[in-house]
Amino acid sequence: MVEANAMKGYICPSCRLLVSASAQMLGGDVMCPGCSSLMRIPKLNESMVFVDPVVQTMASYVHVHHNVSADNWRDDMPIDVLSARAKGLPWAMLLPSLALGVGLLLSLIGVLFFTHSKPVGLTQAEVGTEPAQREKVTQSPVGEPSVAEVKALLSQLHQAENLDELALLLRDVPELHSKLAHYYTGRKITFSSPLDVIIRNEVLNNRGFYLFETSVARGVRKGGVVIQDSNGSWLLDWESYVGYCDIEWDSLPKIQPKLPSLVRAVRLRTEYYNQGFNSNEWQSFKLSSPGSAASLIGYARRNSASIHQLLPIGNQYGAMDVTLKIHYPENVSDPRLVIIDEVIASDWITPNPK
């Protein structure tokens, strides 16, 4: 039985507004407060649509839609009904999205912080070259050099008296003897006697190259790389150890070579554009050399292949050792400004040609 004052909710067939009606209205017609059409309230023994709990005085709702299809019936629900439903957050959908977002954030942090970036104080970066450029040292895997082996090698270098003796202790690279003659013109062969040696680790992406650090006179520390030859002897990578350049670093602003010249430098991203260089076409880098106060501003074209080697993921802004070919542009008066033609290596270890 339906009590006399009991209220039930009925849906208007025209505008689908929820209308309340008392038991006395059963079997009669009422005017819909939303669309003003007449709707019949069915008797108890007739098929009817009602909703509990009762929503009072439907005429008080101002959010009324007319001529609405049955597909968007949610738009015809009263504002306070929708508001009440909106108070609860859809955790079933939010929790998986939140977990996915946290996972992506942790992955990004891992890429940024665990992608290798070598300290400026060492002379070689552990960022490798392309797989095709990796040097094959021996047919079988080599072991890590011992402190005694590296210390013995440095002692032999300290005792070398001429270029022939020196060359026997160095990694064989193209034109090694001519490079030695060029570098040691007007200077003595000097290798300080090592006080101690620390073996760092294998150079990343350059298998067989091992980074070491040694302490020499007056507390100066020097970094270098050794490699094992086919006979099992350890050799020094001389070019990276001395930071060899085709033209001595401090002489570059005076000579200003117009043809590409090989240099080893520490690159640091900067934003300096002048004398025809603009940020739309070029990316600028500060280029420096350990032990020298002179620095250059190198420009690489943004659409060149070199830009991806100069700005690797994880080391966009940190210092990085690079081996480059640069030249001085025409009609530029600032002796610091150079163009970067090519990135030979993303460290100071030059790969051997194929």
C-alpha positions, 0 to 999 in steps of 0.5 A: 500500500502507498501511504497518502503523503508518500511521494514517488519520482516519475520521469517526464517522457518529453524532456526526461525531467524527474517529477515528484507526485503524491499518491493522490495523483495516481491515475491523473495528469500533471503538468511537467514543470520543465517542458509544460507538457502533460504527463499521466501518473500511472496507477499502482497496478499499471506499468510505471517508472519511479525513482527512489529516493524522492527528489522534492519540488522539481519545479525548483530546478533551473537546469532544464533541457528541452527537445533532448534525445534519449542518448544524452539523458545525463544532461537532463538530470538536475544540477544538485543530483549531478553535483552530488555524484561529482563529489566522489573522485573516480579512483578506479580510473585515477589510480592506474593513471597515477601509477603510470605517471609515477613510473614514467617520472622515475624512468625520466629521473633514471635517464637524467641522473644515470646517463654518464657525465664525466667530471671536468677534472679528468682528461677523458670522458666515458661517453663512447663512439658509434659501435662501428667506430669501437676499436678491437684491441685483441680477439679475446677479452682483456682484463683490467690493468693492475695498479702495478702495471699502470705504475710501471708503464708511467715509470717507463714513460718518465725514463724515455729519452727520445721519440722512438723509445716513447712511441714503443710505450704508446697506443699505435694511431695513424701518423703517430711519429709525425704527431710526436715530432710536431708536438715535441718540437721545442719542448722536452719529453716530460712524463712525471714519475707517478706517486700513486695510481688509481684505476677508475673503470673501463671507458664506457662504449670503448671496450679495452680502454681503462681510465686511470688517475695518478698523482704527480709532483706538487699534488697535481693529479692527472687522468689518462687512458691505457689499452692492452696490445695483442702481446698483453702489454699496456700502452698509453693513449698519448693523444688523449693524455696530452690533449693533442690538437693539430694546432696548439690550443693557445695559438688558435686565435693567432693562426685562425685556420680557415680549413678544418683543424682537429682540436680536443676541448671541453665543451659546455653549452652556452647561449652567445650569438654575435657577428652573424650567428643567430640562435635559429640556425646555430647552437653555441658552445663554450670550448676550453682546454684544461690548463689554458685561460683561452676559450672559444665559442664554437657554433654547430648548425642545428640541423647537422648530425653533430648537434646530437653528439654535442647534446646527448641525452643526460648531458645537455648542460654538463661539461663534456670532453669532445674531439672536434674539427673546427675552422674560422669563418671569413669576415668575423673579427672576433678571434674567439668565434669558430665553426664546428665542422665535425664531431670526431669523438664524444670524448678524447679517444680518437677511433682508429679508421676502418 
